[in-house]
Structures are given as structure tokens and as C-alpha cells.
Amino acid sequence: MKKVLLMTALAFSFSIAHAKEIKLPSGSYLETCENCYIDCETERLTCDCKRINKKMNKGTSKKLTECEGKTLSNQDGSLECD
């Protein structure tokens, strides 16, 4: 039982350490979007982004492979490749 708990604790600490290494991609979206995170399984960046009317569009996302070599921007609450 102790061995299982130790292995679980090690796996959990590794996943937290790995998550901290992931950096958000560059782009102007960082000025008007918040709560951004990357889901490594789906390769999607998800954020809450301001619309032109100043309301937040919660949970907008973009598949990062669509934006390789490009920066990201917030276009009226939606993440877009530049």
C-alpha cells in the first residue's frame, strides 16, 4: 500500500512540475485575454477573451497546430492566428 501511495505521489508531483514548464504562445491576445491554459492532450489554447463590447467570451479556444509559426490575437473575443 505504501508503495502505491508513493508512486501516486511521485506521478502527481511530476505532472505538476511538467505543467509549470508549458509556456503560453506569444501574441497580442495576452493583453485582452485571461485565465489562459493549454490542454496538452487536445493541443488547444483556451482563454476568456474580451469582446469589442467589453464583455468576456469565456472558454474560447484555438488548436495550436493551426497557428504554427504565427502569433495569436483576440478578434472580438475569439482566438485567431495572425
DAMO-V308469 format. One record per pair of residues at least 24 apart in sequence whose C-alpha atoms are under 10 Angstrom apart, sorted by the first residue. I is the first residue (numbers start at 1). J is the second residue. Records with the same first field share a line. If there is no record, write none. Layout:
I=J  J
//
This chain:
25=64  67  68  70  71  72
26=70  71  72  73
27=70  71  72  73  74  80  81  82
28=71  72  73  74  82
29=71  72  73  74  75  77  78  79  80
30=72  73  74
31=73  74
32=56  73  74  75  76  77
33=57  58  60  73  74  77  78  79
34=58
35=59
36=60  61
37=61
38=62  63  64
39=63  64
45=79
46=78  79
47=74  77  78  79
48=74  77  78  79
49=73  74  75  76  77  78  79
50=74  75  76  77  78
51=75  76  77  78
52=76  77
53=77
//
